[in-house]
């Protein structure tokens, strides 16, 4: 069975952070944010970078983006941090990723 990629919905960061995050129990069902009766498991956001962090051993990187409605972290680990390497504070970026929740923080990966 070939699985298709979920739609990356264009949403405001405020709507990601202020709606219910649903964690699915099944192995193949994605977690999602429930917004306007849509299960949003992938997002497409245009925003400005307001903060950037990378740890010393280059195994973790994070940027914080702001779209005018709110801000949210975009995080990556291990070999995926190369995606954030050339991004700088003040850049306008298009982020396509998955909302995740850990310790009551919603972020994008």
C-alpha positions as CSV (number, residue, x, y, z in Angstrom):
1,X,0.0,0.0,0.0
2,X,1.5,3.3,-1.0
3,X,1.0,6.1,1.5
4,X,0.5,9.6,0.3
5,X,1.8,12.7,2.0
6,X,-0.7,14.7,4.1
7,X,-1.6,18.2,2.9
8,X,0.5,21.0,4.4
9,X,-2.1,23.5,5.5
10,X,-1.4,27.2,5.4
11,X,-2.3,28.3,9.0
12,X,-1.4,31.0,11.4
13,X,1.0,30.1,14.2
14,X,-1.6,31.3,16.7
15,X,-4.0,28.7,15.4
16,X,-1.5,25.9,15.9
17,X,-0.7,26.9,19.4
18,X,-4.2,27.7,20.6
19,X,-6.2,24.6,19.3
20,X,-6.3,21.1,20.6
21,X,-3.3,18.8,19.9
22,X,-4.4,15.2,19.4
23,X,-1.8,12.4,19.9
24,X,-2.8,9.3,17.9
25,X,-2.1,5.9,19.4
26,X,-1.8,4.0,16.1
27,X,1.6,3.5,14.5
28,X,0.6,4.9,11.1
29,X,-1.9,7.6,12.1
30,X,-0.2,11.0,12.5
31,X,-0.7,13.4,15.4
32,X,-2.5,16.6,14.5
33,X,-3.9,19.9,15.6
34,X,-7.7,20.0,15.4
35,X,-8.6,23.4,13.7
36,X,-11.9,24.3,12.0
37,X,-12.8,20.5,11.8
38,X,-9.6,19.8,10.0
39,X,-6.9,17.4,11.2
40,X,-3.7,19.4,10.6
41,X,-0.7,17.1,10.7
42,X,1.5,19.2,8.4
43,X,1.7,23.0,8.2
44,X,3.0,25.5,5.7
45,X,4.0,28.8,7.3
46,X,5.6,31.9,6.0
47,X,7.4,33.8,8.9
48,X,10.4,35.7,10.0
49,X,13.2,34.1,12.0
50,X,13.6,35.9,15.4
51,X,16.0,33.5,17.2
52,X,18.5,30.8,16.3
53,X,20.3,28.2,18.4
54,X,22.6,25.3,17.6
55,X,24.3,23.2,20.3
56,X,28.1,22.8,20.3
57,X,28.3,19.2,19.1
58,X,25.9,20.0,16.2
59,X,23.2,17.4,17.1
60,X,20.4,19.9,17.8
61,X,19.3,23.1,16.1
62,X,16.3,25.4,16.7
63,X,14.9,28.6,15.2
64,X,12.0,30.6,16.5
65,X,9.7,32.0,13.8
66,X,7.1,34.7,14.0
67,X,4.3,35.3,11.5
68,X,2.7,38.3,13.2
69,X,0.1,36.2,15.0
70,X,2.5,34.4,17.4
71,X,5.9,32.7,17.5
72,X,6.8,29.0,17.5
73,X,10.0,26.9,17.6
74,X,11.2,24.9,14.7
75,X,13.5,22.1,15.9
76,X,15.7,19.5,14.2
77,X,18.1,16.8,15.4
78,X,21.2,14.9,14.1
79,X,21.7,15.0,10.3
80,X,18.5,17.1,9.8
81,X,20.0,20.2,11.3
82,X,21.7,21.0,8.0
83,X,18.2,22.3,6.9
84,X,18.6,25.1,9.4
85,X,22.3,25.9,8.8
86,X,22.0,28.7,6.3
87,X,19.1,30.4,8.0
88,X,19.8,33.6,10.0
89,X,17.9,35.9,12.3
90,X,15.8,38.3,10.2
91,X,15.3,35.9,7.3
92,X,11.8,35.3,5.9
93,X,11.3,31.5,5.6
94,X,8.7,29.1,4.4
95,X,8.4,26.2,6.8
96,X,6.7,23.0,5.9
97,X,6.7,20.6,8.8
98,X,4.8,18.7,11.4
99,X,3.4,20.1,14.7
100,X,4.6,18.2,17.7
101,X,4.1,18.5,21.4
102,X,6.5,17.8,24.3
103,X,6.2,19.1,27.9
104,X,3.2,21.3,27.0
105,X,5.2,23.0,24.2
106,X,3.9,22.8,20.7
107,X,6.7,23.1,18.1
108,X,7.4,22.2,14.5
109,X,9.8,19.6,13.2
